[in-house]
Amino acid sequence: MNAVADQRVELTLRLWRSGSKRQFEKYVRRLLKLAREHEGRTERRASEVATGRRAPDTVLVLSFPTGEAVEAYLTDPRRDDLEELAARAVARSLITSSRHHDVAEHDPVEVTRLPLADPDDED
């Protein structure tokens, strides 16, 4: 296998819910569908347990074949179409990117109910 072809660029989305859980899940599903249209893959999804009021409700780790695919996803005009739903469903979001990983590291998985620390918390 080609080492470059086996690397993907990760994008991590931390989402804090506002509004109903139904609206929030609808928003997440639409984000994931749009990511797939840009060759994005859901590597991991973690739903937060009650570990504190500042913890995200969901953390998504997506991967894309190239940095250009990430940029195309983030600048896709259809993301603007989701703004109205996001305004009702999401209180806060934090996106981090540019980590590369080897696709042979693991298979995509759905992980739920993991306690995840808020990056703003300092010990």
N, C-alpha and C positions, 0 to 999 in steps of 0.2 A: 504493500500500500504506500501511496505517496504521503509523506509526513505533512506536507502543506495541505493537501486535500482532506486529511483526517483531522484538521484543526477547525474548530468553530469559535465564533465570537459570542460571548455570553452577554446578555442584558438582564439585569435584575430589577424587577419592579416591586416596590413595597407600597401597598395600598391600605389606607385607613378608610373604613366605611363610614358614611353618613347616610341617613335615609334607610330605606328598607333593605333587608338582606336580598330580596328578590331583584330589586333594581341593581344592587351591587353585583350579583352573580350574572345578570344580563350584560352589564358593562364588561365584566371580566371575559365572558364568552365571546363578546364581539372583538375585544382586544386580541384574544387568542386566534380567532378566525382570521383577522387581518394579518397577524404575524405569519400564519401558515401561507398566506398569499405572497409573502416575501421570503419563502423558504425557511421561515422560522419554525422552531420545534420547541415544545414545552419540555424542558429537561426535568424540572421539579416544580411542584406547587405545594406550599405549606400554608395551612390555615392556622391562625394564631389561637392559642388557648389564653385564658384570662391570667396573664402574668403582670398586668399593669395597664393603666389607662393609655399609655403612650405607645404600646406595642402595635405593630401593624396587624390588620385583620387577615391579610393574605400577602404572601411573598411568592412571586413568580420568577423562575429562572428560565429564560428563553435562550436559545442559541440560533445563530444565523451562520451561513457559510462564509460570509465576508463582512468586513466593515461597511462596504457599500450597501449590502442588504439591510444592515441595521439602520443606516442613514435613510434608506428608502422607506423603511417601516416607520421611523420616527417622523418623517416629513410627508408621509402619505396624506393627501388632502382629506381622505376619508376619516382620518383621526379627528379632524375638525367636526365632522358630522356627529361624533360621539360626545362632543363637549356639553351638549344639553343634558344628556344622560349622566355624564360625569359630574356635572354640577349638582345633580340630585343624589348621586350614589357615592361619591368619593369626597371625603373631607380633606385628604392630603395624599400626595403620591411622591415617591422618591425613586428616581431611576439612576442606576449606575451601570457602567458598561466597560467593555474593552478587555475583559479577561478572556484569554484563550484557553480552551481545554481540548484534550485529545478525545475524540469520539469513542475510543476504545476504553476509556475510564469506566464508564457505566452506561447502562441502558436508561432511557428516559423513564422516570417513575413519578407517581403521584404520592406525595407524602403529606399527611394531614396531621393537624393538632400537635405541631412541634412548638415549644416555647422558643421564640426568637427575640433577641435583644434589639432594642431601638438603637440605631447608630448614634443618636444624640445623647444617650445615657452615658455618663462617665462614672466609673467606679473609683 
